[in-house]
Amino acid sequence: MKLNIYLSDLYHDYFGAKQFVPINIGYIGAYAREKFGDNVDIQLFKSADRLLDAIDVTPPHMLALSNYCWNENLNRFVAANVKARFPDIPIVMGGPNISLGDHGIEEFLRVYDYVDTYTMFSSERVFSDVVESVLVSDAGHASNSERIKNAETAGAYSLIDGQLKGLPNDDAGKELDFIPSPYLGGMLDPFLDQNMIPIFETNRGCPFSCTFCVWGISALNKLKQFSLDRIYQELDYVTHYGMNFPHIYFADANFGILKRDVEIAEKIRQLYEETKSFSAVEMYWSKSAQPHMLDVGKALGHLSHTYVAFQSLDPVVLEGMKRTNIGLDKLSFLIEGLKEYSHSAQTDILLGAPGETVESHLKS
């Protein structure tokens, strides 16, 4: 059986706003396509209208939705609509917009009862295991929804007879090149053609444990890397694609945390000078001001701004969120060293953190 799979990273497209290439579902789709080949037909969607139109014409064997705070209600509208019309289509969801722990997952699945299975954390392998449970199942006349619920896939959770069933995500290893590039495979070309902003990952994970941030959880605190060769190939592909992008975006939690990030920054600057296909670079700078970050900033120059997120400068608030800020002496070192290169310096201050008062916020 050839499975027709729709992967969606939905956004509200009825008003003008910058939109991003769906690298998240691109990774998941590229891995599944490599693993299953002609046994799957995978299509990616950003637009809810286009997704619903496609379902009207060809209902898929499986619908997957990425779940974020900004598309939660849109996912609800689409998924509830699909489930009401096609109750046998299994709906798989993944993404960070869910409370962690068995209780949180169970509560989510009870509220959003149209979701058959939720995949936790990095889901390239998990989602493909879910797909495999349908392809190899010998469960007689069971629906695809029943098959994936009963598969006991590591990293996937379902409610069966009102009880939460699932196993922890056992994804291990430090290297990420096992995931085929959705850029190099052409899977993201339709979104580049729409001039959506390219997103790149050079690494995943964050060694810090800030309690307000999804990156700070223990399951995501091990740093994993894509190889430099892979990163350079993707940057070459996108910057020579033939489009002009307002900027390119890096999803790393701490760009500059690794010394090799200097080399990546130099590659970015080289491609800018060569192609002029983008005007700026957006990234989250490392939360520790290491000396080589000066070289990152110098390489990027006017393409980026010096960015250090403080969140709060109140010691009580910082203790509550388990965060240690860059020292002001290191900040001064970074700012002064980059003054003649970077076009500005920026920070973040959180509003309403536990322990925060009006006075402590204004003081920060």
C-alpha positions as CSV (number, residue, x, y, z in Angstrom):
1,M,0.0,0.0,0.0
2,K,1.3,3.5,-0.9
3,L,0.5,6.0,1.8
4,N,-0.6,9.5,0.9
5,I,0.7,11.7,3.7
6,Y,0.0,15.4,4.3
7,L,2.5,17.3,6.5
8,S,1.4,20.7,7.6
9,D,2.9,23.7,9.4
10,L,-0.1,26.0,9.2
11,Y,0.0,29.8,9.5
12,H,-2.6,32.5,9.2
13,D,-2.2,33.8,5.6
14,Y,-5.1,36.3,5.5
15,F,-2.9,39.3,6.4
16,G,0.5,40.5,5.4
17,A,3.3,39.1,7.6
18,K,6.6,37.5,6.9
19,Q,6.4,33.7,6.6
20,F,9.1,31.1,7.0
21,V,10.0,28.0,5.1
22,P,8.6,25.0,6.9
23,I,12.0,23.4,7.7
24,N,10.4,21.4,10.6
25,I,8.1,19.3,8.5
26,G,10.7,19.4,5.8
27,Y,13.1,17.4,8.0
28,I,10.3,14.9,8.9
29,G,9.2,14.5,5.3
30,A,12.7,14.2,3.9
31,Y,13.6,11.4,6.4
32,A,10.3,9.5,5.7
33,R,10.8,9.8,2.0
34,E,14.3,8.4,2.2
35,K,13.2,5.6,4.4
36,F,10.1,4.5,2.6
37,G,10.8,5.6,-1.0
38,D,7.9,4.9,-3.4
39,N,5.8,3.5,-0.6
40,V,4.9,7.0,0.5
41,D,3.7,10.2,-1.3
42,I,4.5,13.2,0.9
43,Q,3.1,16.7,0.5
44,L,3.9,19.7,2.6
45,F,1.5,22.5,3.4
46,K,1.6,26.0,5.0
47,S,-1.8,27.3,4.0
48,A,-4.9,26.0,5.7
49,D,-6.9,26.8,2.6
50,R,-4.6,24.8,0.3
51,L,-4.5,21.9,2.7
52,L,-8.3,21.7,2.9
53,D,-8.7,22.0,-0.8
54,A,-6.2,19.2,-1.3
55,I,-8.1,17.0,1.2
56,D,-11.3,17.7,-0.7
57,V,-9.7,16.3,-3.9
58,T,-7.6,13.5,-2.4
59,P,-8.1,12.6,1.2
60,P,-4.8,11.5,2.7
61,H,-4.1,8.3,4.5
62,M,-2.5,10.4,7.3
63,L,-2.5,14.1,8.3
64,A,0.2,15.6,10.5
65,L,0.2,19.0,12.1
66,S,3.0,21.0,13.8
67,N,1.7,22.5,17.0
68,Y,2.8,26.0,18.2
69,C,1.1,28.7,20.3
70,W,0.6,30.8,17.1
71,N,-1.3,28.1,15.2
72,E,-3.1,26.2,17.9
73,N,-6.6,27.4,17.0
74,L,-5.9,27.1,13.3
75,N,-4.9,23.5,13.9
76,R,-8.0,22.9,15.9
77,F,-10.2,24.3,13.1
78,V,-8.6,22.2,10.4
79,A,-8.2,19.0,12.4
80,A,-11.8,19.0,13.7
81,N,-13.1,19.7,10.3
82,V,-11.1,16.8,8.8
83,K,-12.0,14.4,11.6
84,A,-15.7,15.2,11.3
85,R,-15.7,14.5,7.5
86,F,-13.1,11.7,7.4
87,P,-13.1,10.0,10.8
88,D,-10.8,7.2,9.6
89,I,-7.9,9.6,8.7
90,P,-5.4,9.4,11.6
91,I,-4.2,12.8,12.8
92,V,-0.7,13.0,14.2
93,M,0.6,16.1,15.9
94,G,3.9,17.2,17.2
95,G,5.6,20.4,18.5
96,P,6.5,22.2,21.7
97,N,3.0,23.7,22.5
98,I,2.1,21.0,25.0
99,S,2.7,20.5,28.7
100,L,5.4,17.9,29.5
101,G,5.1,14.7,31.5
102,D,2.4,12.1,31.3
103,H,-0.2,14.2,33.0
104,G,0.3,17.1,30.6
105,I,0.2,14.9,27.5
106,E,-2.8,13.0,28.7
107,E,-4.7,16.3,29.4
108,F,-3.8,17.6,26.0
109,L,-5.1,14.5,24.2
110,R,-8.4,14.6,26.2
111,V,-9.0,18.2,25.3
112,Y,-7.9,17.8,21.6
113,D,-9.7,14.5,21.1
114,Y,-9.3,14.6,17.3
115,V,-5.5,14.0,17.7
116,D,-4.8,10.3,17.5
117,T,-1.1,10.4,18.3
118,Y,1.3,13.0,19.6
119,T,5.0,12.7,18.9
120,M,7.4,14.3,21.4
121,F,10.6,16.3,20.8
122,S,12.7,15.7,17.6
123,S,10.3,13.5,15.6
124,E,12.0,12.5,12.4
125,R,12.5,9.0,13.5
126,V,9.4,8.9,15.6
127,F,7.1,10.0,12.8
128,S,8.6,7.4,10.4
129,D,8.1,4.7,13.0
130,V,4.4,5.8,13.2
131,V,4.2,5.5,9.4
132,E,5.9,2.1,9.4
133,S,3.3,0.9,11.9
134,V,0.7,1.4,9.2
135,L,2.7,0.1,6.3
136,V,3.6,-3.2,8.0
137,S,0.5,-3.7,10.1
138,D,-1.3,-7.0,9.9
139,A,-4.2,-5.8,12.1
140,G,-6.9,-7.1,9.8
141,H,-9.6,-4.5,9.3
142,A,-8.4,-2.1,11.9
143,S,-8.3,1.5,10.8
144,N,-5.0,3.4,10.4
145,S,-5.9,5.4,13.5
146,E,-6.2,2.2,15.6
147,R,-2.9,0.9,14.1
148,I,-0.8,3.8,15.1
149,K,-2.4,4.0,18.5
150,N,-1.6,0.4,19.3
151,A,1.9,0.4,17.8
152,E,3.8,1.3,21.0
153,T,6.1,3.6,19.1
154,A,8.9,5.2,21.2
155,G,8.2,8.9,21.4
156,A,4.5,8.7,20.4
157,Y,1.6,9.0,22.8
158,S,-2.1,8.1,22.4
159,L,-5.3,7.6,24.5
160,I,-6.5,4.0,24.3
161,D,-9.7,3.2,26.2
162,G,-9.3,6.5,28.1
163,Q,-5.7,5.6,29.3
164,L,-2.5,7.2,28.1
165,K,-0.2,4.9,26.3
166,G,3.3,5.8,25.1
167,L,7.0,5.4,25.5
168,P,9.7,8.0,26.0
169,N,11.6,9.3,22.9
170,D,14.8,7.2,22.7
171,D,16.4,9.4,20.0
172,A,20.1,9.5,20.8
173,G,23.4,10.4,19.2
174,K,25.3,13.6,18.6
175,E,25.2,13.9,14.8
176,L,22.2,15.0,12.8
177,D,23.3,14.2,9.2
178,F,21.1,11.1,9.3
179,I,18.3,13.5,8.4
180,P,18.4,14.2,4.6
181,S,18.4,17.8,3.7
182,P,14.9,19.0,2.6
183,Y,16.6,21.9,0.8
184,L,19.1,19.8,-1.2
185,G,16.3,17.3,-2.0
186,G,14.1,20.1,-3.5
187,M,11.3,19.5,-1.0
188,L,11.3,23.1,0.1
189,D,11.5,24.7,-3.4
190,P,7.8,25.6,-3.5
191,F,8.2,27.7,-0.4
192,L,11.4,29.4,-1.6
193,D,9.4,30.2,-4.8
194,Q,6.9,32.1,-2.6
195,N,9.9,34.1,-1.2
196,M,9.3,32.6,2.3
197,I,12.2,33.3,4.6
198,P,14.8,30.4,4.7
199,I,15.5,28.9,8.1
200,F,18.7,26.9,8.9
201,E,19.8,24.7,11.7
202,T,23.5,24.1,12.4
203,N,22.9,22.5,15.8
204,R,20.1,21.5,18.1
205,G,19.8,21.6,21.9
206,C,20.8,24.0,24.6
207,P,23.0,23.4,27.6
208,F,21.3,26.0,29.7
209,S,18.2,25.3,31.9
210,C,16.1,28.5,31.9
211,T,12.7,27.4,33.2
212,F,10.7,29.7,31.0
213,C,12.1,28.2,27.8
214,V,11.3,24.9,26.0
215,W,15.0,24.6,25.1
216,G,15.8,24.4,28.8
217,I,14.3,21.0,29.4
218,S,16.6,18.1,30.0
219,A,15.4,16.2,26.9
220,L,16.8,18.9,24.7
221,N,20.0,20.0,26.6
222,K,22.5,17.8,24.6
223,L,24.1,19.7,21.8
224,K,23.7,17.9,18.4
225,Q,25.3,19.1,15.2
226,F,24.9,19.0,11.5
227,S,28.2,18.7,9.7
228,L,29.9,21.8,8.2
229,D,29.8,20.3,4.8
230,R,26.0,19.8,5.0
231,I,25.5,23.3,6.3
232,Y,27.6,24.8,3.6
233,Q,25.8,22.9,0.9
234,E,22.4,24.2,2.2
235,L,23.6,27.8,2.4
236,D,25.0,27.5,-1.2
237,Y,21.7,26.0,-2.5
238,V,19.5,28.7,-1.0
239,T,21.6,31.7,-1.7
240,H,22.1,30.7,-5.3
241,Y,18.5,29.7,-5.7
242,G,17.6,32.9,-7.6
243,M,15.4,34.7,-5.1
244,N,16.1,37.8,-3.0
245,F,15.2,37.3,0.7
246,P,14.8,40.1,3.2
247,H,16.9,38.0,5.6
248,I,17.9,34.4,6.4
249,Y,17.2,32.9,9.8
250,F,19.1,30.6,12.1
251,A,17.1,28.5,14.6
252,D,20.0,27.5,16.8
253,A,19.5,28.2,20.4
254,N,23.0,29.6,20.9
255,F,24.8,30.7,17.7
256,G,28.4,31.2,18.6
257,I,28.5,28.6,21.3
258,L,30.9,26.5,19.2
259,K,34.1,27.8,17.8
260,R,33.2,26.4,14.4
261,D,30.4,29.0,14.3
262,V,33.1,31.5,13.3
263,E,33.6,29.5,10.1
264,I,29.9,29.4,9.4
265,A,29.6,33.2,9.9
266,E,32.5,33.6,7.5
267,K,30.7,31.4,4.9
268,I,27.6,33.5,5.3
269,R,29.5,36.7,4.7
270,Q,31.2,35.2,1.7
271,L,27.8,34.1,0.2
272,Y,26.4,37.6,0.9
273,E,29.2,39.3,-1.0
274,E,28.9,36.7,-3.8
275,T,25.2,36.7,-4.3
276,K,23.6,39.7,-2.5
277,S,20.5,37.3,-2.3
278,F,19.7,38.3,1.3
279,S,20.0,41.6,3.3
280,A,20.3,40.5,6.9
281,V,20.9,37.5,9.2
282,E,18.6,36.8,12.2
283,M,19.9,34.5,14.9
284,Y,19.9,33.9,18.7
285,W,23.4,34.6,19.9
286,S,25.0,32.4,22.5
287,K,24.1,33.2,26.1
288,S,27.8,33.1,27.1
289,A,30.1,35.9,25.7
290,Q,33.1,33.8,24.6
291,P,36.0,35.6,22.9
292,H,35.4,33.9,19.6
293,M,32.0,35.5,19.4
294,L,33.8,38.7,18.5
295,D,35.0,36.9,15.3
296,V,31.4,35.9,14.6
297,G,30.2,39.5,14.9
298,K,33.1,40.8,12.8
299,A,32.4,38.3,10.0
300,L,28.7,39.1,9.9
301,G,29.3,42.9,10.2
302,H,26.3,44.9,9.3
303,L,24.3,41.8,8.4
304,S,23.5,41.2,12.1
305,H,23.2,43.0,15.4
306,T,24.9,42.2,18.6
307,Y,22.2,40.3,20.6
308,V,22.4,39.3,24.2
309,A,19.1,38.2,25.9
310,F,19.1,39.2,29.6
311,Q,15.4,38.5,30.4
312,S,15.8,40.1,33.9
313,L,18.6,41.7,35.9
314,D,16.9,41.0,39.3
315,P,18.7,38.3,41.3
316,V,15.4,36.9,42.8
317,V,13.8,36.5,39.4
318,L,17.0,35.0,37.9
319,E,17.2,32.4,40.7
320,G,13.5,31.5,40.1
321,M,14.1,30.9,36.4
322,K,17.5,29.1,37.0
323,R,19.3,31.5,34.8
324,T,22.7,33.1,35.1
325,N,23.3,36.2,32.8
326,I,26.4,37.2,31.0
327,G,28.4,39.5,33.4
328,L,28.2,43.2,32.6
329,D,32.0,43.2,32.2
330,K,31.7,40.5,29.5
331,L,28.8,42.4,27.9
332,S,30.9,45.6,27.7
333,F,33.8,43.6,26.2
334,L,31.4,42.2,23.5
335,I,29.7,45.5,22.7
336,E,32.9,47.5,22.6
337,G,34.6,44.9,20.5
338,L,31.8,44.9,17.9
339,K,30.9,48.6,17.8
340,E,32.6,49.3,14.5
341,Y,31.2,46.1,12.9
342,S,27.6,45.4,14.1
343,H,24.9,48.0,13.3
344,S,23.3,47.8,16.7
345,A,23.0,46.0,20.0
346,Q,19.8,44.4,21.3
347,T,18.5,42.5,24.3
348,D,15.3,40.9,25.6
349,I,13.6,41.7,28.9
350,L,10.8,39.4,30.0
351,L,7.6,40.8,31.4
352,G,5.8,38.9,34.2
353,A,8.4,36.3,35.2
354,P,7.8,34.5,38.5
355,G,9.0,36.8,41.4
356,E,9.0,39.8,39.2
357,T,7.4,43.1,40.4
358,V,6.7,46.4,38.6
359,E,9.7,47.9,40.4
360,S,12.1,45.1,39.6
361,H,11.0,45.0,36.0
362,L,11.5,48.8,35.5
363,K,14.8,48.6,37.3
364,S,16.0,45.9,34.8
